[in-house]
Amino acid sequence: MNTAGENLQGNPYPGRGIVFAINPQNSAAYIAYFIMGRSENSRNRVFVPSADGVVTQAANPAKLKDPRLILYTPVRRFNGLSIVGNGDQTDTIFEALRSGASFEDALRTRTFEPDAPHYTPRISGIIGREDGKFYYKLSLLRAAPGGAALERFFWEYPIRYSHYKRVSYRGNTYRGLPLHI
């Protein structure tokens, strides 16, 4: 098993990633979310705490060109769940859960980002507790090769303290299963 550092080392563009972890006592869950940017506009953002999670804001508002795909809420909390995502689909998940729908239902209404030619995949996750045990779900919405069709993937895991999962870029796109690191 690789550590997170070993997994990311040597990857020139890890893109975005979600890591879920549980402490050995099974009493606390941890989320790590990271982003990188290809363009100056994408690199012009910082994480700022909000009332129910974290938002991205322009580090330098004077340099902000197009906020649509870079300013969003990557982390939100709802009813004992933590929701994380690399775009405004985090809000879609939050609203779906609040109305009684599921994580999967919410993401079936979404697609990859409209940023041709990259078609940045949308990665999302939720973590919560059920019957005293943590669980988490991950999702990946990406363009099929060629960029025309949508591929949706969903994973669900019970967590033991030694489980860590990450969904992130490999090269310039997401491929393969979430990594156990």
C-alpha positions as CSV (number, residue, x, y, z in Angstrom):
1,M,0.0,0.0,0.0
2,N,1.3,3.5,-0.9
3,T,1.0,6.5,1.3
4,A,-0.8,9.5,-0.2
5,G,2.5,11.3,-0.7
6,E,4.0,8.3,-2.5
7,N,0.8,8.1,-4.7
8,L,1.0,11.7,-5.7
9,Q,4.8,12.0,-6.0
10,G,5.9,12.1,-9.7
11,N,2.4,13.0,-10.9
12,P,2.9,16.4,-12.6
13,Y,-0.8,17.2,-12.5
14,P,-2.9,15.4,-9.9
15,G,-5.8,17.7,-10.6
16,R,-8.4,17.2,-7.9
17,G,-8.7,14.6,-5.3
18,I,-10.8,13.4,-2.4
19,V,-9.4,11.4,0.5
20,F,-11.5,9.8,3.3
21,A,-10.0,8.4,6.4
22,I,-11.1,7.2,9.9
23,N,-9.0,7.3,13.1
24,P,-8.1,3.9,14.7
25,Q,-10.7,4.4,17.4
26,N,-13.5,4.7,14.7
27,S,-14.5,7.9,16.5
28,A,-13.7,10.5,13.9
29,A,-13.7,10.8,10.1
30,Y,-11.4,13.0,8.1
31,I,-11.8,14.4,4.6
32,A,-9.0,15.9,2.5
33,Y,-9.9,17.6,-0.8
34,F,-7.3,19.2,-3.1
35,I,-7.4,21.1,-6.3
36,M,-4.9,22.3,-8.9
37,G,-5.5,24.5,-11.9
38,R,-4.4,24.5,-15.5
39,S,-5.2,28.1,-16.2
40,E,-4.4,31.3,-14.4
41,N,-8.1,31.7,-13.6
42,S,-8.3,28.2,-12.1
43,R,-5.2,28.8,-10.0
44,N,-6.7,32.1,-8.7
45,R,-8.8,30.5,-5.9
46,V,-8.5,29.7,-2.2
47,F,-10.6,27.7,0.3
48,V,-12.6,29.7,2.8
49,P,-14.7,28.3,5.7
50,S,-18.4,28.8,5.5
51,A,-21.4,28.2,7.8
52,D,-21.9,24.7,6.6
53,G,-18.6,23.7,5.1
54,V,-16.0,25.3,2.7
55,V,-16.3,27.6,-0.3
56,T,-13.8,28.6,-3.0
57,Q,-13.2,32.3,-3.5
58,A,-11.0,34.3,-5.9
59,A,-7.6,34.9,-4.3
60,N,-7.4,38.1,-6.3
61,P,-10.8,39.3,-7.4
62,A,-9.2,41.6,-10.0
63,K,-7.8,38.6,-11.9
64,L,-11.1,36.6,-11.9
65,K,-12.2,36.0,-15.5
66,D,-15.0,33.4,-15.5
67,P,-16.2,32.2,-12.1
68,R,-18.6,29.5,-13.4
69,L,-16.3,26.5,-13.0
70,I,-13.9,27.7,-10.3
71,L,-16.1,29.3,-7.6
72,Y,-18.2,26.7,-5.8
73,T,-18.9,24.9,-2.5
74,P,-16.5,21.9,-2.3
75,V,-17.6,20.8,1.2
76,R,-21.0,20.9,2.8
77,R,-22.6,19.3,5.9
78,F,-26.1,18.0,6.1
79,N,-27.8,15.9,8.7
80,G,-24.7,14.1,9.9
81,L,-23.2,13.7,6.4
82,S,-20.2,15.5,4.9
83,I,-20.5,16.1,1.2
84,V,-17.5,16.9,-1.0
85,G,-17.1,17.6,-4.7
86,N,-15.0,19.4,-7.2
87,G,-17.8,21.6,-8.5
88,D,-21.3,22.9,-8.0
89,Q,-22.6,19.3,-8.0
90,T,-21.9,19.5,-4.2
91,D,-24.9,21.8,-4.0
92,T,-27.0,19.4,-6.2
93,I,-26.2,16.6,-3.8
94,F,-27.1,18.8,-0.8
95,E,-30.4,19.8,-2.3
96,A,-31.3,16.2,-3.3
97,L,-30.5,14.9,0.2
98,R,-32.5,17.7,1.8
99,S,-35.5,16.8,-0.4
100,G,-35.2,13.0,0.4
101,A,-33.4,11.9,-2.8
102,S,-30.1,10.0,-2.8
103,F,-26.5,10.8,-3.6
104,E,-26.8,8.7,-6.7
105,D,-30.1,10.3,-7.8
106,A,-28.5,13.8,-7.5
107,L,-25.6,12.8,-9.7
108,R,-27.7,11.2,-12.3
109,T,-28.9,14.8,-13.1
110,R,-25.3,16.0,-13.7
111,T,-22.5,15.5,-16.2
112,F,-18.8,16.3,-16.6
113,E,-17.8,19.9,-16.8
114,P,-18.4,21.8,-20.0
115,D,-14.8,22.8,-20.4
116,A,-13.8,21.3,-23.8
117,P,-11.3,20.0,-24.7
118,H,-10.6,18.9,-21.1
119,Y,-14.1,17.8,-20.1
120,T,-13.0,17.9,-16.5
121,P,-14.6,14.9,-14.6
122,R,-16.8,15.7,-11.6
123,I,-15.7,13.8,-8.5
124,S,-18.0,13.6,-5.4
125,G,-18.3,11.8,-2.1
126,I,-20.3,11.6,1.0
127,I,-19.2,10.2,4.4
128,G,-21.5,9.4,7.3
129,R,-22.3,6.9,10.1
130,E,-24.8,4.1,10.1
131,D,-25.2,1.8,13.1
132,G,-22.1,3.3,14.7
133,K,-19.9,2.6,11.7
134,F,-18.6,5.0,9.1
135,Y,-19.3,4.5,5.4
136,Y,-18.6,6.5,2.4
137,K,-19.7,6.8,-1.2
138,L,-17.7,8.1,-4.2
139,S,-18.8,9.1,-7.7
140,L,-17.0,9.9,-10.9
141,L,-18.8,11.6,-13.9
142,R,-16.5,11.7,-16.9
143,A,-16.5,12.0,-20.6
144,A,-16.0,8.8,-22.5
145,P,-13.0,8.8,-24.9
146,G,-13.7,11.4,-27.5
147,G,-15.7,13.6,-25.2
148,A,-19.2,12.9,-26.5
149,A,-20.7,10.4,-24.1
150,L,-21.0,10.4,-20.3
151,E,-19.7,7.7,-18.1
152,R,-21.1,7.5,-14.5
153,F,-19.4,5.5,-11.7
154,F,-20.5,5.0,-8.1
155,W,-18.7,3.2,-5.3
156,E,-19.7,2.5,-1.7
157,Y,-17.4,1.4,1.0
158,P,-17.8,0.5,4.7
159,I,-14.8,2.0,6.4
160,R,-12.2,0.5,8.7
161,Y,-9.6,2.7,10.1
162,S,-7.0,1.4,7.6
163,H,-9.1,2.3,4.5
164,Y,-8.2,5.4,2.6
165,K,-9.6,6.1,-0.8
166,R,-8.9,8.7,-3.4
167,V,-10.4,9.6,-6.7
168,S,-8.1,11.8,-8.6
169,Y,-6.4,12.4,-12.0
170,R,-4.0,10.0,-13.6
171,G,-2.4,12.0,-16.3
172,N,-5.0,14.3,-17.7
173,T,-8.1,12.2,-16.9
174,Y,-9.6,9.9,-14.3
175,R,-9.1,6.2,-15.0
176,G,-9.4,3.1,-12.9
177,L,-10.9,2.5,-9.5
178,P,-10.5,4.7,-6.4
179,L,-7.1,4.0,-4.9
180,H,-6.5,2.3,-1.6
181,I,-3.6,4.3,-0.2
